[in-house]
Amino acid sequence: MLMTPGLGLFYAGMARRKNVLGTIMHSITLLCVVSLIWVIWGYTIAFGPDKGGIIGSLEWFGLKGVGPEPGRYSSTVPHLGFMIFQGMFAVITPALIAGAFAERIKFSAFLMFTILWVTFVYSPLAHWVWGGGWIGSVLGALDFAGGTVVHISSGVAGLISVYVIGSRKGHGIQPMPPHNRTLTVTGAALLWFGWFGFNAGSALSSGGIATSALVNTNTSASAATLVWILIEWMHKGKPTLIGAVSGSIAGLVAITPASGYVSPILSILIGTVAAAFCYAAVMLKPRFGYDDSFDVFAIHAVGGTWGALGTGLFASTAVNPAGLDGLFYGNPPLVGIQAIAVVVTFIYVSLYTFVILKIVDLIIGLRVDGESELIGLDYTQHRESGYNF
């Protein structure tokens, strides 16, 4: 839960001052909206008894039959506890997407998009990977804590959304620097801390695997932060604070699918490569001309893709006997399996996100008018101002 308001602060600092409250509002309302969706129908779609490897049945609609006793996914964790833990993954994923189309989407459109996206994209994908569906149980892909389900899906959805919604007024013509870097760093610190629960908690018990995931999470983030600083220093002549925290998030994203399957030494490599790949993706963005406000695709889709493939390379049953060995431990097919999971996620999320955005645009319109955008969404959407000085 801490990660979602932390993400709001992280994004708010990178927004212009006229959009700081609207950006935070996205994260706060998502926490409430998706929590209710998850309790009523989202959880049963994602984790209900499997129907053909495609979707969960509605047997647990409204949490019917989901109680305080251990459930099918853990012999030690109460079923309700597992439900709410997974619910926080469902909350933060659309919150990540919001960073791509920030500063130009209607608040009402954002809410409608979220409801449809969690229902028709996130929940089925979570079932495919974690809920007994075909990617995890039949194909055999590994995703310890959300490389495909959370990060690739949010990054790809963010990219599709900016192409459908369009760029901000003045993008590419006038600079749009972060208005409060201190706020962004505060959010990044909360995200880094929350990520320990995100990854280590996915072990569903205290012990060796949870400890490995926690150590790997911190190690990858540390390596990625330092490597991003170094690359930026060499490329631009000076390291920046925004660059440092971007590296941190890139390392956290990349280690997410691998955190419970690899050794700490290899988590350094995963974080190092993540920083290089994600930095390159950020630098290439102007060449493609799309306005991903806070680099959601470059950090989450690119970082998540590398993390998923890195799992196929470096996973080891010596770390987690419930997993599989990767290429470096004598099992080359796992890389191909991971690649298939990545490609399927890209295709499914792209298609359904595009359709959902078009539906929302047809019904209520996605984008605020030009005057409202120039004034700022804090006032035009919420009648507030982030600062009174």
C-alpha positions as CSV (number, residue, x, y, z in Angstrom):
1,M,0.0,0.0,0.0
2,L,2.9,2.4,0.8
3,M,4.1,2.2,-2.8
4,T,1.0,3.7,-4.4
5,P,1.1,7.1,-2.5
6,G,4.9,6.9,-2.9
7,L,4.4,6.6,-6.6
8,G,2.1,9.6,-6.5
9,L,4.8,11.7,-4.9
10,F,7.4,10.4,-7.4
11,Y,5.3,11.4,-10.3
12,A,4.1,14.7,-8.8
13,G,7.6,16.0,-8.4
14,M,8.2,15.4,-12.1
15,A,5.0,17.1,-13.1
16,R,4.8,20.9,-13.7
17,R,3.5,22.7,-10.6
18,K,0.1,23.3,-12.1
19,N,-0.5,19.5,-12.3
20,V,1.0,18.3,-9.0
21,L,-2.3,17.6,-7.2
22,G,-3.9,16.0,-10.2
23,T,-1.0,13.7,-10.5
24,I,-1.2,12.6,-6.8
25,M,-5.0,12.4,-7.1
26,H,-4.5,9.6,-9.7
27,S,-2.7,7.4,-7.2
28,I,-4.9,8.1,-4.2
29,T,-8.2,7.4,-6.1
30,L,-6.7,4.3,-7.7
31,L,-6.0,2.8,-4.4
32,C,-9.7,3.1,-3.5
33,V,-11.2,2.2,-6.9
34,V,-9.1,-0.8,-7.6
35,S,-9.4,-2.1,-4.0
36,L,-13.2,-2.3,-4.5
37,I,-12.9,-3.8,-8.0
38,W,-10.5,-6.5,-6.5
39,V,-12.9,-7.4,-3.7
40,I,-16.0,-7.6,-5.9
41,W,-14.8,-9.2,-9.1
42,G,-11.1,-8.6,-9.9
43,Y,-9.7,-11.2,-7.5
44,T,-11.9,-14.0,-8.7
45,I,-11.1,-13.3,-12.4
46,A,-7.4,-13.3,-11.6
47,F,-7.2,-16.1,-9.0
48,G,-10.5,-17.9,-9.0
49,P,-10.6,-21.6,-10.0
50,D,-9.1,-21.9,-13.5
51,K,-11.3,-22.1,-16.5
52,G,-9.4,-23.5,-19.5
53,G,-6.2,-21.7,-18.6
54,I,-7.7,-18.4,-19.7
55,I,-9.6,-16.9,-16.8
56,G,-10.7,-17.6,-13.2
57,S,-14.3,-18.5,-12.6
58,L,-16.7,-16.2,-10.8
59,E,-16.9,-18.7,-7.9
60,W,-15.2,-16.2,-5.6
61,F,-17.3,-13.2,-6.7
62,G,-17.5,-10.8,-3.8
63,L,-15.0,-12.9,-2.0
64,K,-17.5,-15.7,-1.4
65,G,-15.6,-18.6,0.0
66,V,-12.4,-16.5,0.6
67,G,-11.9,-16.5,4.3
68,P,-9.2,-16.3,7.1
69,E,-8.1,-19.8,6.6
70,P,-5.2,-20.7,4.3
71,G,-6.2,-21.0,0.7
72,R,-5.1,-22.8,-2.4
73,Y,-2.1,-20.5,-3.1
74,S,-0.4,-20.9,0.3
75,S,-0.6,-23.3,3.2
76,T,0.5,-20.7,5.7
77,V,-1.0,-17.4,4.5
78,P,-4.8,-16.7,5.1
79,H,-6.7,-16.6,1.9
80,L,-7.9,-13.1,2.7
81,G,-4.3,-12.0,3.3
82,F,-3.2,-13.4,0.0
83,M,-6.1,-11.6,-1.7
84,I,-5.3,-8.2,-0.3
85,F,-1.6,-8.6,-1.0
86,Q,-2.3,-9.4,-4.6
87,G,-4.8,-6.5,-4.6
88,M,-1.9,-4.0,-4.0
89,F,-0.2,-5.3,-7.2
90,A,-3.5,-4.6,-9.0
91,V,-3.6,-1.1,-7.6
92,I,-0.1,0.0,-8.5
93,T,-0.1,-1.3,-12.1
94,P,-2.6,1.3,-13.5
95,A,-1.0,3.9,-11.2
96,L,2.2,3.3,-13.1
97,I,0.4,3.8,-16.4
98,A,-0.8,7.2,-15.3
99,G,2.7,8.6,-15.5
100,A,2.7,8.2,-19.3
101,F,-0.4,10.4,-20.0
102,A,0.0,12.7,-17.1
103,E,-1.0,16.4,-17.4
104,R,-3.6,16.0,-20.2
105,I,-6.2,13.3,-19.4
106,K,-9.6,14.0,-18.0
107,F,-10.1,12.7,-14.4
108,S,-13.4,11.1,-15.4
109,A,-11.7,9.3,-18.4
110,F,-8.9,8.2,-16.2
111,L,-11.3,6.5,-13.8
112,M,-13.3,4.8,-16.6
113,F,-10.1,3.6,-18.2
114,T,-8.9,2.2,-14.9
115,I,-12.0,0.2,-14.2
116,L,-12.0,-1.3,-17.7
117,W,-8.3,-1.9,-17.8
118,V,-8.1,-3.7,-14.5
119,T,-11.1,-5.9,-15.4
120,F,-10.1,-6.8,-19.0
121,V,-6.3,-6.6,-19.1
122,Y,-4.7,-6.9,-15.6
123,S,-7.0,-9.5,-14.1
124,P,-6.8,-12.0,-17.0
125,L,-3.1,-11.5,-17.4
126,A,-2.5,-12.1,-13.7
127,H,-4.5,-15.3,-14.0
128,W,-2.4,-16.5,-17.0
129,V,0.8,-16.0,-15.1
130,W,0.0,-16.5,-11.4
131,G,-3.5,-17.9,-11.1
132,G,-3.2,-21.3,-12.8
133,G,-3.4,-20.0,-16.3
134,W,-1.6,-21.1,-19.4
135,I,1.6,-18.9,-19.2
136,G,2.6,-19.9,-15.7
137,S,1.1,-23.4,-15.4
138,V,1.3,-24.7,-19.0
139,L,4.1,-22.8,-20.7
140,G,6.1,-22.7,-17.5
141,A,7.2,-19.1,-17.5
142,L,8.7,-17.6,-14.3
143,D,7.6,-14.3,-12.9
144,F,8.4,-14.0,-9.2
145,A,6.8,-10.7,-8.4
146,G,5.4,-9.0,-11.6
147,G,7.9,-8.4,-14.4
148,T,5.2,-9.2,-17.0
149,V,2.0,-8.8,-15.0
150,V,2.9,-5.4,-13.5
151,H,5.8,-3.8,-15.3
152,I,5.6,-4.9,-19.0
153,S,1.9,-4.5,-18.9
154,S,2.0,-0.9,-17.4
155,G,4.8,0.2,-19.7
156,V,3.1,-1.1,-22.9
157,A,-0.2,0.3,-21.8
158,G,1.5,3.7,-21.2
159,L,3.0,3.7,-24.7
160,I,-0.3,2.9,-26.4
161,S,-2.1,5.5,-24.3
162,V,0.3,8.3,-25.3
163,Y,-0.1,7.5,-29.0
164,V,-3.9,7.5,-28.6
165,I,-4.2,10.6,-26.4
166,G,-1.4,12.6,-28.0
167,S,1.4,14.8,-26.7
168,R,1.1,17.6,-24.2
169,K,0.7,21.2,-25.6
170,G,4.2,22.5,-26.3
171,H,5.9,19.1,-26.1
172,G,9.2,19.2,-28.1
173,I,9.0,23.0,-28.3
174,Q,9.2,24.2,-24.7
175,P,11.0,22.6,-21.8
176,M,8.9,20.7,-19.2
177,P,11.3,20.0,-16.3
178,P,10.3,18.5,-13.0
179,H,9.0,21.2,-10.7
180,N,10.0,19.6,-7.4
181,R,12.9,17.1,-7.4
182,T,12.8,16.8,-3.6
183,L,9.2,15.4,-3.9
184,T,10.3,12.9,-6.5
185,V,13.2,11.6,-4.4
186,T,10.8,11.3,-1.4
187,G,8.5,9.2,-3.5
188,A,11.4,7.1,-4.8
189,A,12.5,6.4,-1.2
190,L,9.0,5.1,-0.4
191,L,9.0,3.0,-3.5
192,W,12.3,1.4,-2.8
193,F,11.2,0.6,0.7
194,G,7.8,-0.7,-0.4
195,W,9.5,-2.8,-3.1
196,F,11.0,-5.0,-0.3
197,G,7.4,-6.1,0.5
198,F,6.5,-6.3,-3.2
199,N,9.3,-8.8,-3.9
200,A,10.2,-10.5,-0.7
201,G,6.5,-10.8,0.2
202,S,5.9,-12.8,-3.0
203,A,7.6,-15.7,-1.3
204,L,4.5,-15.9,0.9
205,S,6.5,-16.9,3.9
206,S,9.5,-15.8,5.9
207,G,12.6,-17.8,5.1
208,G,15.4,-18.2,2.7
209,I,13.6,-17.3,-0.5
210,A,12.1,-14.2,0.9
211,T,15.5,-13.2,2.2
212,S,17.1,-13.8,-1.2
213,A,14.4,-11.7,-2.8
214,L,14.9,-8.9,-0.4
215,V,18.7,-8.9,-0.8
216,N,18.5,-9.1,-4.6
217,T,16.0,-6.2,-4.7
218,N,18.3,-3.9,-2.8
219,T,21.4,-5.1,-4.7
220,S,19.9,-4.6,-8.1
221,A,18.6,-1.2,-7.3
222,S,21.9,-0.1,-5.9
223,A,23.8,-1.3,-8.9
224,A,21.4,0.3,-11.3
225,T,21.5,3.6,-9.5
226,L,25.3,3.8,-9.6
227,V,25.5,2.7,-13.2
228,W,22.9,5.2,-14.4
229,I,24.8,8.0,-12.6
230,L,28.0,6.9,-14.3
231,I,26.5,6.7,-17.8
232,E,24.8,10.1,-17.4
233,W,28.0,11.6,-16.1
234,M,29.9,10.3,-19.1
235,H,27.2,11.2,-21.6
236,K,26.1,14.6,-20.3
237,G,29.1,15.7,-18.2
238,K,27.1,15.9,-14.9
239,P,25.1,13.3,-13.0
240,T,21.6,14.4,-11.9
241,L,19.3,13.4,-9.0
242,I,16.4,12.6,-11.3
243,G,18.8,10.3,-13.2
244,A,19.9,8.6,-10.0
245,V,16.3,7.8,-8.9
246,S,15.4,6.7,-12.5
247,G,18.3,4.2,-12.2
248,S,16.9,3.0,-8.9
249,I,13.5,2.3,-10.3
250,A,15.0,0.6,-13.4
251,G,16.9,-1.7,-11.1
252,L,13.9,-2.4,-9.0
253,V,11.8,-3.1,-12.0
254,A,14.3,-5.5,-13.6
255,I,14.9,-7.6,-10.5
256,T,11.1,-8.0,-9.9
257,P,10.6,-11.2,-12.0
258,A,13.9,-12.6,-11.0
259,S,14.2,-11.7,-7.3
260,G,13.3,-15.1,-5.9
261,Y,15.2,-17.1,-8.5
262,V,18.7,-15.6,-8.8
263,S,21.8,-15.2,-6.6
264,P,22.8,-11.7,-5.3
265,I,25.9,-11.6,-7.5
266,L,23.8,-12.0,-10.6
267,S,21.3,-9.4,-9.3
268,I,24.2,-6.9,-9.7
269,L,24.4,-7.8,-13.4
270,I,20.7,-7.5,-13.8
271,G,20.7,-4.1,-12.3
272,T,23.7,-3.0,-14.3
273,V,22.2,-4.0,-17.6
274,A,18.8,-2.5,-16.7
275,A,20.4,0.9,-16.1
276,A,22.1,0.8,-19.5
277,F,19.0,-0.4,-21.4
278,C,16.6,1.9,-19.7
279,Y,18.9,4.9,-20.1
280,A,19.2,4.2,-23.8
281,A,15.4,3.9,-24.1
282,V,15.0,7.3,-22.4
283,M,17.5,8.9,-24.7
284,L,15.9,7.4,-27.8
285,K,12.4,8.7,-26.9
286,P,12.8,12.1,-28.7
287,R,13.7,10.3,-32.0
288,F,10.3,8.6,-32.0
289,G,8.5,11.7,-31.0
290,Y,6.1,10.3,-28.4
291,D,5.3,12.1,-25.2
292,D,5.6,9.6,-22.4
293,S,5.5,12.2,-19.6
294,F,7.5,10.3,-17.0
295,D,9.2,7.5,-19.1
296,V,6.9,4.7,-18.1
297,F,7.7,2.7,-21.2
298,A,11.4,3.2,-21.1
299,I,11.7,2.2,-17.4
300,H,8.9,-0.4,-16.9
301,A,8.4,-2.1,-20.3
302,V,12.1,-2.1,-21.1
303,G,13.2,-2.9,-17.6
304,G,10.5,-5.5,-17.2
305,T,11.4,-7.2,-20.5
306,W,15.1,-7.4,-19.5
307,G,14.2,-8.8,-16.1
308,A,12.0,-11.5,-17.6
309,L,14.7,-12.5,-20.1
310,G,17.3,-12.2,-17.4
311,T,15.3,-14.7,-15.3
312,G,15.5,-17.1,-18.3
313,L,19.3,-16.7,-18.3
314,F,20.1,-16.7,-14.6
315,A,17.4,-18.6,-12.6
316,S,18.7,-21.3,-10.5
317,T,17.0,-24.1,-8.6
318,A,19.8,-23.8,-6.0
319,V,18.3,-20.5,-5.0
320,N,14.6,-21.6,-5.4
321,P,13.9,-25.3,-5.8
322,A,10.3,-24.4,-6.9
323,G,11.7,-22.6,-9.9
324,L,13.7,-23.8,-12.9
325,D,17.3,-23.5,-14.0
326,G,18.0,-20.9,-16.7
327,L,20.4,-20.9,-19.7
328,F,23.5,-20.4,-17.5
329,Y,22.6,-23.5,-15.5
330,G,22.0,-25.8,-18.4
331,N,18.4,-25.1,-19.4
332,P,18.4,-23.0,-22.6
333,P,14.6,-23.5,-23.3
334,L,13.7,-21.3,-20.4
335,V,14.9,-18.2,-22.3
336,G,12.5,-19.0,-25.1
337,I,9.7,-19.6,-22.7
338,Q,10.3,-16.2,-21.1
339,A,10.5,-14.6,-24.5
340,I,7.1,-16.1,-25.4
341,A,5.6,-14.7,-22.2
342,V,7.0,-11.3,-23.0
343,V,5.7,-11.2,-26.6
344,V,2.3,-12.4,-25.5
345,T,2.1,-9.7,-22.9
346,F,3.1,-7.0,-25.4
347,I,0.5,-8.1,-27.9
348,Y,-2.4,-8.7,-25.5
349,V,-1.9,-5.5,-23.5
350,S,-1.4,-3.4,-26.7
351,L,-4.6,-4.6,-28.3
352,Y,-6.9,-4.4,-25.4
353,T,-5.5,-1.1,-24.1
354,F,-6.1,0.4,-27.5
355,V,-9.7,-0.8,-27.6
356,I,-10.4,0.4,-24.1
357,L,-9.0,3.8,-24.8
358,K,-11.1,4.2,-27.9
359,I,-14.2,3.1,-26.0
360,V,-13.6,5.7,-23.3
361,D,-12.8,8.4,-25.9
362,L,-16.1,7.6,-27.7
363,I,-18.2,7.7,-24.5
364,I,-16.7,10.7,-22.6
365,G,-13.6,11.8,-24.3
366,L,-10.1,11.2,-23.1
367,R,-8.4,14.6,-23.2
368,V,-9.1,17.9,-21.5
369,D,-9.5,20.9,-23.8
370,G,-6.6,23.0,-24.7
371,E,-7.4,25.9,-22.4
372,S,-7.7,23.5,-19.4
373,E,-4.4,22.0,-20.2
374,L,-2.7,25.4,-20.3
375,I,-4.2,26.4,-17.0
376,G,-3.4,23.1,-15.4
377,L,-5.3,20.1,-14.3
378,D,-5.1,21.0,-10.6
379,Y,-7.5,23.8,-11.1
380,T,-9.5,22.7,-14.1
381,Q,-10.1,19.2,-12.8
382,H,-10.1,19.6,-9.1
383,R,-10.4,23.4,-8.3
384,E,-7.3,23.3,-6.2
385,S,-3.7,24.5,-6.2
386,G,-0.7,22.6,-5.0
387,Y,1.0,25.8,-3.7
388,N,-0.3,29.0,-2.2
389,F,2.9,31.0,-2.4
